[in-house]
């Protein structure tokens, strides 16, 4: 629901944390994410000599306010956390050269771009460095010399992860 010029003029740091403003802000983040993804995917399609059309994408764009509860009141502070979790991006692809490797290369690169944009779009609008949850289906420390182990070593060295926490059937990176 777009804001009128009068509503936009009244928006400030103390009143922007309400459903209407946050909803519009999340809509802006969502629109930006999918527009940037479409632009990047057009470039990737051209580079891989394929025709690609995104036909289904879905994700969760959310805001969780920080609520402080005391014995006498419940206050919503002017802070909280935004998140973007893209659950799926699906595209139909056709290689101009009838080459399945071209289509595979496109889908592989498009997946990386999609993941990168999840964090980037939050950083663009919130000016807070976004983070990702690192989750492994197997404990990478048990697979020395494999790409899974190398990925864990890279995450430790590049992003400061220090250990893995087993939760259910997964291992989560912790800093």
C-alpha positions in Angstrom: 0.0 0.0 0.0 1.8 3.1 -1.2 2.2 6.1 1.1 0.8 9.5 0.2 3.1 12.5 -0.1 1.7 13.8 3.2 2.4 10.4 4.9 5.9 10.3 3.5 6.6 13.8 4.8 5.6 12.8 8.3 7.7 9.7 8.4 10.7 9.9 10.8 12.8 7.7 12.9 10.5 7.7 15.9 7.3 6.7 14.0 8.5 4.6 11.1 8.3 1.4 13.2 4.6 0.6 12.5 2.9 -1.9 10.3 2.3 0.4 7.4 5.8 1.7 7.1 7.5 -1.6 7.8 5.2 -3.3 5.3 6.1 -0.8 2.6 9.8 -1.1 3.4 9.7 -4.9 3.1 7.8 -4.5 -0.2 10.6 -2.2 -1.4 13.3 -4.8 -0.3 11.4 -7.6 -2.1 10.9 -5.6 -5.3 14.6 -4.5 -5.3 15.7 -8.1 -4.8 13.7 -9.6 -7.7 14.5 -6.7 -10.1 18.3 -7.1 -9.3 18.0 -10.8 -9.7 16.3 -10.5 -13.1 19.0 -8.1 -14.3 21.8 -10.3 -13.2 20.1 -13.4 -14.7 19.8 -11.7 -18.1 23.5 -11.0 -18.0 24.3 -14.6 -17.0 21.9 -16.0 -19.7 23.7 -14.0 -22.4 27.1 -15.0 -21.1 26.1 -18.7 -21.2 24.3 -18.5 -24.6 20.9 -19.5 -23.3 17.4 -18.1 -23.1 16.1 -18.1 -19.5 12.8 -17.1 -18.1 12.1 -17.0 -14.4 8.7 -18.5 -13.8 8.4 -18.9 -10.1 10.2 -17.3 -7.1 9.2 -17.2 -3.5 10.7 -16.1 -0.3 10.1 -14.6 3.1 10.9 -10.9 3.7 10.4 -10.2 7.4 10.9 -7.8 10.3 11.1 -8.9 13.9 10.7 -6.0 16.4 12.6 -5.9 19.6 10.0 -6.0 22.4 10.9 -5.2 26.0 8.5 -6.5 28.6 8.6 -5.2 32.2 6.3 -5.7 35.2 4.3 -2.5 34.2 4.5 -2.1 30.5 5.4 -3.7 27.1 7.5 -1.4 24.9 8.4 -1.9 21.3 11.8 -0.4 20.8 12.9 1.3 17.6 15.1 -1.5 16.6 14.7 -5.1 15.5 16.0 -7.3 12.7 15.1 -7.6 9.0 15.6 -10.9 7.2 15.4 -12.2 3.7 15.1 -15.9 3.0 14.6 -16.9 -0.6 13.1 -20.4 -0.7 13.2 -20.9 -4.4 13.9 -19.4 -7.8 12.9 -21.4 -10.8 13.6 -20.7 -14.4 13.0 -22.4 -17.8 16.2 -22.5 -19.8 17.0 -23.3 -23.5 20.5 -23.4 -24.9 21.0 -21.6 -28.1 23.6 -24.2 -29.0 21.6 -27.2 -27.7 24.2 -27.7 -25.0 23.0 -28.9 -21.5 26.3 -27.7 -20.0 25.4 -24.1 -20.9 22.1 -24.5 -19.0 23.8 -26.1 -16.0 26.4 -23.3 -15.9 23.6 -20.7 -15.9 21.6 -22.4 -13.1 24.7 -22.8 -11.0 25.8 -19.2 -11.4 22.2 -17.9 -10.9 22.0 -19.8 -7.6 25.1 -18.0 -6.3 23.8 -14.6 -7.5 20.5 -15.3 -5.8 22.2 -16.1 -2.5 24.5 -13.1 -2.7 21.6 -10.7 -3.4 19.8 -11.9 -0.3 22.4 -10.3 1.9 23.2 -7.4 -0.5 19.7 -6.1 -0.6 19.5 -5.9 3.2 22.8 -4.1 3.4 21.7 -1.6 0.8 18.6 -0.6 2.7 19.4 -1.2 6.4 23.1 -0.3 6.3 23.8 -3.3 8.5 25.9 -6.1 7.3 23.7 -9.1 6.7 24.7 -12.5 7.8 23.7 -16.0 6.7 23.0 -19.0 8.8 25.6 -21.6 7.9 24.2 -25.1 8.1 25.7 -28.4 7.0 23.9 -31.7 6.6 27.1 -33.6 7.7 29.8 -32.6 10.1 32.5 -31.3 7.6 35.3 -31.9 10.2 34.8 -35.6 9.5 35.7 -35.3 5.8 39.2 -34.0 5.8 40.5 -33.2 2.2 37.0 -32.9 0.7 35.3 -29.9 -0.7 32.9 -30.0 2.3 35.9 -29.7 4.7 37.5 -27.0 2.5 34.3 -25.0 2.6 34.2 -25.2 6.4 37.9 -24.0 6.6 37.1 -21.1 4.2 34.2 -20.0 6.4 36.3 -20.1 9.5 39.1 -18.1 7.9 37.0 -15.6 6.0 34.0 -15.0 8.3 35.3 -15.9 11.7 33.3 -19.1 12.4 34.8 -20.9 15.3 32.8 -24.1 15.8 29.8 -26.2 14.7 26.8 -26.8 16.9 24.9 -30.0 16.2 21.1 -29.5 16.3 18.9 -32.4 15.1 20.3 -33.7 11.8 22.3 -30.5 11.0 25.5 -28.7 12.1 25.2 -24.9 12.4 28.2 -22.6 12.2 28.7 -20.4 15.2 31.0 -17.3 15.7 
